[in-house]
Structure formats: structure tokens, C-alpha cells
């Protein structure tokens, strides 16, 4: 197990240590296709021979929801950064969930009905419904605030010229008596030194690249876990990925009507509708 963790970490886990762009960053990616091409030139492909924008579906020329092409590019850039961050957390989460420290016996059970020795997918499946809903509510709150809910000072939406990847401060927000959130997501203790604009730009490119790697890494371990042998690189390096037949997408697609999906989907649908409605009002 130790060898597997080290090898997987070398494959992609270092990406999770790249910090999000702080709110003082001046780099803006919500711009036209020409600016997008310039950004691609500044952040070249590791392959070396590839030039220009990698856009096989032509999304950089599209107009989503009638927002305009520049707003669409801003939306796509923000989506890539956000999915990269989630993948970095998910990849490290999978690694952590595969270790005895997390999946083994505990003096105090993390939740009612906890079962030791389970794979990361089984650990999620074993969480009681109320626990899953708490996780989704927290994620939904962070997502809504990241979209400008509460009109945080200085916030500009990424489809309206704001910075894709920017997340406003949440310290002191929510709840009563000064707010329930005690820390910000980035630099929660305020101990990191100020960065120059060049350092911020370099850090942003590093985060984008590491996020892309983490998305590939997360899908590879999930695929190998569900279909052993589907990713031959693990066999080459003698890495054993925990096998699991858990339907991890069952809580996402409504046609996979498990108990959690049936109860959670209406809540997610309402939240998504309200979020899109708020976007259209502010455009």
C-alpha cells in the first residue's frame, strides 16, 4: 500500500498543493479568443509541438445562453479551473481513503454504521443519507457564494469581465453574530506572504496545469477501480488500485434511481434553477 500511495502521488497528487488565485490577483482570463490564444502561448503544452488553442469542439466560438462570446470564454475558463480544483481534492481524497489510517478501524466511528476496510467509493455509499445531504448543502453554499450571492464587495462575475477562478472572502460570512465562517478557503490563517503579479500569474498557470493532470488522474483511478486492467500503467508499476463495483454516479443521474438520488435530485434542481436565474438577472 505504501508503494502504491507514493507512486500515485508522483503521478498527480502534487497538484493539490497549488493554491487558488488570491483575490488580489490582477490576471483576467475573461476575454476574447485572441486573448485566449495569447494565454495558451504563455502556458505552452508539455508536448512541445502543439500550438494554438486546443478546442476540438469549437467552444471558444460559441455563445452560451446568449451571454456573448467573451462571456462564454470566461465561463469555460472558470469551469476548467473549478473542475481542476475539485479533481485535485478528489484525487488526494481517493489516495487518503485507500489508506488504513482512513479506511481502518477507529476508536470513535466517523458516522453511524461505519464499516472498516472499505474502498473510497464504498465509504461514500456507506455515509447515511443525512450526511450526504449535509455535504451537498455545504458545497452548494460555497458554490452560491462563489457565484456572487450576497454581493461581496468588489466581486465581478467571470462572465462580465471578472477573474475566472476567483473566490471571494467568506471569513465572517453566514449565520449569526459575526458569521459562521471563521476562515477563508485560501490562506485561512493569513500567514502566506504577498506575491508579485508575475508570481500570481505563474501560480495560476501551475494550478491550471495541475488541475488538468488531476482530472486525468482521478478518472484513471476510478476507471481502474471499476474495471481492473483498464489503465495498464498501474500494472506496469505494480500498483494495486482498490477494486469497487459501487455505482458512484448513482447520486448524480436521476435515471439511476437509488434512494439518495430520488431524494436529493429535486433539491439540486431547485438550487441550479435559482443560480441560473440569478445569473440572467445580473447580466
N, C-alpha and C positions, 0 to 999 in steps of 0.2 A: 504493500500500500504506500509506503514512504517513497519508493522509487516512482510509482505512478504519479503521486502528487507533485514531485519535483519535475518530472518530465512534462506533465500537463501545464505546470506553472511556467516553464520555459516556453511552451507553445503559445501562451496568451495571457496568463494571469497578471503580468506586469502592467497590462493596460489599465487595470483598476486603480493604479496609484497616480494616474494623471488627473490633476484636479480640474474641475469645471472652470470655465472662464469667469473670473470675478466680475462684479458688477461695474467696476471702473474701466473695463476693457473698452478700447475705442474701435476695435476692428468690427466692421459691419459686413455681413455676408448677404443681406437682403438687397440685392442689386440686380442689374440686368445680366443678360447672358454674356456680354463682353467682360464684365467684371468677374463673372463666374469662371470664364476661361483664364483670366489673369490669375485667379486664386489657384486654379489647377496647375498653372505653370509654376507658381511659387511652392506648391506642395506636390512635387512630381511623384509618379508611380515608382514603386520599388523595382518594377520590371525594367525600367530604364528606356525601353524602346517605344513606350506608349506616350503619345502626345495628345493634347486637347482634352475635351470633356468626355468622360465615359458615360454615355447616356443612350443605351441601346433602344429604349422605349420612346425617346424624344420628349421626355417630360419637361426639359428645360424650355421647350417651345409652347407648352400648354398653358391654359388659363383655367385654374381650378375655381369653381363656384363663382365665376365672373369677377374674381378679385383682380385680375390683370396678371401679366406675365411676371413682372418683378415680384409681386406678392406671392405668386406660385413658387418662384425660385426660393424666396425667403422661407416659405412653408416647408419645402423639400429639404433645405439645409438644416432647419431646426429639427425636422423629423429624424434626419440622419444622426445628428448629434445626440438627440434624446434616446433613440434606439441603441446607439453605441454605449451610452451610459448604462442603460438597463442591461445590455448584454455583458458589460464588464462586471456589474454586480452579480448577474446571474451565473456567469462562468465561475467566479470565485465562490459563489454560493453552492454551486454543484460540487466543487472541489471540497469545500468545507463539509458539506453534507455527506460526503463519501468517507470521511474520516471517523474512526472510533470515538474521537472526542465529541462529535456531534451526534452520530447515529448510535452510539453505545448506551450503556446503562447510565442513568442519572440518579443522584440521591433524591432530587426533587423533580418530579415529572414536569416537562415544559408545558404540557397541556393534558387534559383529561383523556385517557385512552391511549397515551403514548406507547408506542411499541418500539423496542430497541432492535438494532440490526437491519433497518430498512434502508432502501435506496433513497436518494433525494426526491424522486417522483412519488415514492410511497409515503415519504414523510409529509409531503403536501397533501396527498389523498387522505392521510390519517387525521389531519387537523380538523376539528369539529367545524360544522357549518358556521357557527357564530364567530369562530376565529378567522375563517376565511373572509367573512364579511367585514370584520374589523380591519383586516389588511387592505381590502379593496376600498373601504371608506377612507383610510389614511392616504392611500395612493391617489384617490380621487380628489381629496382636499389639496394635496400638493400640486396635482395637475391643474386644478382650477386656479389656484393662486399663481402658478406659473404662467397661466393664460391671462393674467391681469385682474382676476377677481379681487375686489376690494380697492381697485385703483391705487396701487402702490406708487409712491412719489417717484417721478422720473421714469415710470415704465412706458415703453413704446412697444407695441405689438410687432412681432417679427415679420408680419405681412404688411406692415405700414412703415417700414424703414428702421425698425428696431433690430437688435442684435440676435440672430439665431443662436440658441444655446444659453441665452441669458436667463437667469432665475432670480427674481427679486428677493430681498431680505425677508425672512419670515420670523426673525427674532422679535419676541414681544407681540406677536400676532395671534389672533384667535382666542376664544374663550373669554374669561372674565378677569378683572383685576390685573391689568397689565399684560394679558395674553398668556396662552398656554404653551406656546413655543419658546423654549429657553435658548435655543441655539439655531444658527443658520446652517444650511446644508454644507456650504463651502466655508472652510476655515471657522468651524464652530466656536473655537476658543480665542480667535483673533490673534494668533501668535505667528502667522506667516508674514514674511517681510513683503514690502511693496515691490511690485515688479515694474520694469520698464515696459514701454509699449512693444519693443522688439521681443522681450521675454514673453509677454502675453500672447503675441502673435505666434511665436514658436510653440508655446504651450497649447494653443488652440489646435494647430495643425497636428501636434502629437496626440491630442485627445481624439481627433477625428480618425487618425490612422489606427490608433489602438482600439477605438470603438469598432472599426471595421473588422479588425482581427478578432476581437472578442465575439462579434456576431457569428463569424465563421466558426470560431472555437466552440461556442455554446451549441450551435446546431450540430456540430460534429459529435460532441459527447452525447447529446440527446439521441442522435441517429444511431450511434454505435450502441448505446444502451438498449434501444428498442430493437435494432436489427444487428446483432453481433456479426462483425466482419464487413459491415457497410463502409467502414473507414479503415482501409488496410494499414494506414500509418501506425495505428495503435498496435497491431500485431507485429509490425516490423520492429518496433521499440519494446515489444513485450510488455505493453501496458494493458492492464485489465480494467475495463470500464464496467461498473456495476450494471448488471442486466435488469431490465424492468419492463413489464407489459402494461404498466399503468397508462391509461388514456389521459395524457397531460393536457390535451386540447379539449377535453370534455367540458371544462368550465368556461370555454370561450365561445364555441359554436352552439347555437341553440338547437340544431338538429341532433346534437349529441345530448339527449335529454336525460342527463343524470340529475340527481336530487339538487345538487348545487347549482347547475346551470339553469334549471327551471325557476329557482327562487331568485337567483342573482341577476339574470338577464334583464328583467324589467327595470331594476334599479340602474343598471349600466346604460340601458337605452334612454331612460329619462335624463340621466346625467349628460350623456352625449348630445341629446337634443338641446338641452339648455345651454351647453357650452357652444354649440354651433350657432344657436340663436343669438347668444350674446356677441359672438364674433361678427355676425352680419349686422347687428345693431351699431357696432362701433366702427365699422368700415365706412 
